[in-house]
Structures are given as C-alpha cells and as structure tokens.
C-alpha cells in the first residue's frame, strides 16, 4: 500500500479502526483484486476523489470546480443550452432557475415579451386573474403615458378630453335615471326572493357609493378611490 494511501487513512482517529481499514482493502475493478487505491482511501474517509464514479461524487466534483463565479457562469450557460438537460429538470426546479435568471427587469421584459408571443402560453397565462389584471393595468398605464405625451405636445387635447369626459358623466347619470324610470314601474305585482332582494340592495349600495364618490370628486377635486370604496365597488 502506498504512502499516500497510508497518509489518507491516517485521518481515521481510532487506531484499531484505522488498522482494520488498512487490512480490509476494497475490490479494485481495474486490477480485478482487493487493493487500496488513492481514490478508495479518499472515498472511505469522505474526501473528494480524483476520479469520481457515483453521481454524488461527480456532483461534488462539479461544485468544487465551480466555486469560482466566472467558471460557474460559463458552466451554467453551457448546461442550460442543452435541451435534454433542461428538459430532465423537474418543473419546480426549472421555474426556480427562470426566476433567478430574470431578476433583472431588462431580462425579464425581454423574456416575458417572447413568451407572450406564444399563443398557447399567452392563453394559459391570461386564465390567471392576477396575471390578467396586471397585464390590463400595464396596458392602461402605457395608454395613459401616451396620452400624457400627446397632451404635452397639443394643449388643446386636454380641453377636448375634459369636454368628452364631462359629457360621458352627464350622459351616464341620465342613462341610469332613465333605466330606473323604465324598469321600476314594471316591477309592480312582482315578488322577489330574499336572495334577489339582497342582490339588488348590494347593487344599490355600489351605486350610492359611486354617486357619493363622484359628488365628492367634483366638489373637492380628490379623485382617488379609498380602500373601503374600492372593496365596495369590487363586491368584496
């Protein structure tokens, strides 16, 4: 047995256990007989072997070799470029990798844009209420930014928008009153269940809250919804 093997096995603190190990050499598949090798000794005491055989030993070797960030980056890019390797990862691990790689907003924007161009992915994503709300909100914000740029370049646009929005508000009030004037008289001799009456009351509460909000906005100039009114209008 070589001096190197003796030196490795010397890390076994118990003397009796150490000499028992020395005498109990493992089988060497290369030579076809029982004998100690450097890797065999390292394997016994839990050190990293020079020629990893098992999956665990290979993983450990890769971890040791990729402690340097520059090496880790290149190895990661190489591994992820192999479709069969990426496909063999469990879905939860693939999701985690994508999240880590898209922490940068610029990267996330580019990836999201490409993903949403895939019809099936877009359909699946839009079935999620939170995702759909976020996308709709982003579209509204983008439209609002574009409108602001136009308002800055063409001041007359603000006056036109004010007129249109004023007419919309007045028209909405007239439409609501006209609808009630047409529907309420028809309710004579009709009977409503408790659930129907409760549903109508909830609708009236929303209408009343929205009307109070409109009146306060016109009088005070504060147009932001408070949390309580937001929940009421959403039906929470």
C-alpha positions in Angstrom: 0.0 0.0 0.0 1.4 3.4 -1.0 2.5 6.1 1.4 -0.3 8.4 0.0 -3.0 5.9 1.0 -1.4 5.5 4.5 -1.5 9.3 4.8 -5.1 9.5 3.8 -6.2 6.7 6.1 -4.2 8.3 8.9 -7.2 10.8 9.2 -9.2 7.9 10.9 -8.7 8.9 14.6 -9.3 5.5 16.2 -6.2 3.4 15.8 -7.9 0.0 15.9 -10.5 1.2 13.3 -7.7 2.6 11.1 -5.7 -0.7 11.0 -8.8 -2.7 10.4 -9.5 -0.4 7.4 -5.9 -0.9 6.2 -6.3 -4.7 6.3 -9.8 -4.6 4.6 -8.9 -3.3 1.2 -11.8 -2.8 -1.3 -12.1 -4.6 -4.6 -10.4 -2.8 -7.5 -12.4 -3.4 -10.7 -9.4 -2.3 -12.8 -6.9 -4.8 -11.4 -9.5 -7.4 -10.5 -8.3 -7.8 -6.9 -8.6 -6.3 -3.5 -6.2 -3.5 -3.0 -6.1 0.1 -1.8 -6.1 3.0 -4.2 -5.9 6.7 -3.5 -9.5 7.2 -4.5 -10.6 4.2 -2.5 -8.9 5.7 0.6 -10.4 9.1 0.0 -13.8 7.6 -0.6 -13.6 5.8 2.8 -12.7 9.0 4.8 -15.1 11.2 2.9 -12.7 13.2 0.8 -13.2 14.3 -2.8 -11.9 11.6 -5.1 -9.7 12.3 -8.1 -11.8 10.1 -10.5 -15.5 10.4 -9.4 -17.6 7.4 -10.2 -21.0 7.8 -8.5 -23.4 10.6 -9.3 -22.9 12.1 -5.8 -19.1 12.1 -6.3 -19.5 13.8 -9.7 -21.8 16.4 -8.3 -19.4 17.2 -5.5 -16.6 17.5 -8.0 -18.6 19.9 -10.2 -19.4 22.0 -7.1 -15.7 22.2 -6.2 -14.7 23.2 -9.7 -17.4 25.9 -10.0 -16.7 27.7 -6.7 -15.2 30.5 -8.9 -18.1 32.7 -10.1 -16.7 33.1 -13.6 -16.4 29.3 -14.1 -19.8 28.8 -12.6 -21.4 31.3 -15.1 -19.8 29.6 -18.1 -20.7 26.1 -16.9 -24.3 27.1 -16.2 -24.7 28.7 -19.6 -23.3 25.6 -21.2 -25.6 23.2 -19.3 -28.7 25.3 -19.9 -28.0 25.4 -23.6 -28.5 21.6 -23.7 -32.3 21.0 -24.3 -32.2 17.4 -23.0 -30.5 18.6 -19.7 -33.1 21.4 -19.2 -36.0 19.1 -20.1 -34.9 16.5 -17.5 -35.1 19.0 -14.6 -38.3 18.8 -12.5 -40.8 21.7 -13.3 -40.3 23.3 -9.9 -36.5 23.5 -10.5 -37.0 24.9 -14.0 -39.3 27.6 -12.6 -36.8 28.4 -9.9 -34.0 28.8 -12.5 -36.1 31.0 -14.7 -37.0 33.2 -11.7 -33.3 33.6 -10.7 -32.3 34.4 -14.3 -35.0 37.0 -14.7 -34.4 39.1 -11.6 -33.1 41.8 -13.8 -36.0 43.9 -15.2 -34.5 44.2 -18.6 -34.0 40.5 -19.0 -37.5 39.8 -17.5 -39.1 42.2 -20.0 -37.4 40.5 -23.0 -38.3 37.0 -21.8 -41.9 37.9 -21.0 -42.4 39.5 -24.4 -41.1 36.4 -26.2 -43.2 34.1 -24.0 -46.4 36.0 -24.6 -45.9 35.8 -28.3 -46.5 32.0 -28.0 -50.4 31.7 -28.3 -50.7 28.7 -26.0 -48.6 30.3 -23.3 -50.5 33.6 -23.6 -53.9 31.8 -23.3 -52.7 29.9 -20.2 -51.3 33.0 -18.6 -54.4 35.0 -19.2 -56.5 32.5 -17.3 -54.9 33.6 -14.1 -56.9 36.5 -12.6 -53.8 38.3 -11.1 -51.9 38.0 -14.4 -54.8 39.3 -16.4 -55.3 42.2 -14.1 -51.5 43.1 -14.2 -51.4 43.0 -18.0 -54.6 45.1 -18.3 -53.2 47.5 -15.8 -49.9 47.8 -17.8 -51.9 48.4 -21.0 -53.8 51.2 -19.3 -50.6 52.7 -17.9 -49.0 52.6 -21.3 -52.0 54.2 -22.9 -52.0 56.9 -20.2 -48.4 57.7 -20.8 -49.0 58.0 -24.5 -52.0 60.3 -23.8 -49.8 62.4 -21.5 -47.2 62.9 -24.2 -49.9 64.0 -26.6 -51.4 66.4 -24.0 -47.9 68.0 -23.5 -47.4 68.4 -27.2 -51.0 69.6 -28.0 -52.5 71.5 -25.1 -55.9 71.7 -26.9 -56.3 67.9 -26.3 -56.8 68.5 -22.6 -59.8 70.7 -23.2 -61.3 68.3 -25.7 -60.9 65.4 -23.3 -62.5 67.4 -20.5 -65.5 68.1 -22.7 -65.8 64.4 -23.7 -65.5 63.2 -20.1 -67.9 65.8 -18.8 -70.5 64.6 -21.4 -69.8 61.0 -20.5 -70.5 61.7 -16.8 -73.7 63.6 -17.5 -74.8 61.0 -20.0 -74.2 58.2 -17.6 -76.3 59.9 -14.9 -79.1 60.4 -17.4 -78.9 56.8 -18.6 -79.1 55.4 -15.1 -82.1 57.6 -14.2 -83.8 56.7 -17.5 -83.1 53.0 -17.0 -84.7 53.1 -13.5 -87.6 55.1 -14.8 -88.3 52.4 -17.4 -87.7 49.3 -15.1 -89.1 50.3 -11.7 -92.7 50.7 -12.9 -92.6 47.2 -14.4 -91.8 45.7 -11.0 -95.4 46.2 -9.9 -97.0 43.0 -8.8 -93.7 41.1 -8.9 -92.4 39.1 -6.0 -88.7 38.9 -5.2 -86.9 36.2 -3.3 -84.8 37.1 -0.3 -81.6 36.4 -2.4 -82.9 38.6 -5.2 -83.7 41.5 -2.8 -80.3 41.1 -1.2 -78.6 41.2 -4.6 -80.5 44.4 -5.5 -79.6 46.0 -2.2 -75.9 45.3 -2.8 -76.2 46.9 -6.2 -77.9 49.9 -4.7 -75.0 50.2 -2.2 -72.5 50.2 -5.0 -74.5 52.8 -6.9 -74.8 55.0 -3.8 -71.1 54.7 -3.1 -70.1 55.5 -6.6 -72.5 58.5 -6.7 -71.1 59.9 -3.4 -67.6 59.4 -4.8 -68.4 61.3 -8.0 -70.1 64.2 -6.0 -67.1 64.4 -3.6 -64.6 64.4 -6.5 -66.4 67.2 -8.3 -66.6 69.3 -5.1 -63.2 68.7 -3.6 -61.0 67.7 -6.6 -59.9 64.4 -4.9 -60.5 61.6 -7.4 -58.7 58.7 -5.8 -60.7 55.7 -4.5 -60.2 54.9 -0.8 -59.8 51.3 0.2 -63.3 50.9 1.6 -65.0 52.2 -1.6 -62.7 50.1 -3.8 -63.8 46.9 -1.9 -67.4 48.0 -2.2 -67.2 48.5 -6.0 -65.4 45.2 -6.4 -68.0 43.4 -4.4 -65.5 42.2 -1.7 
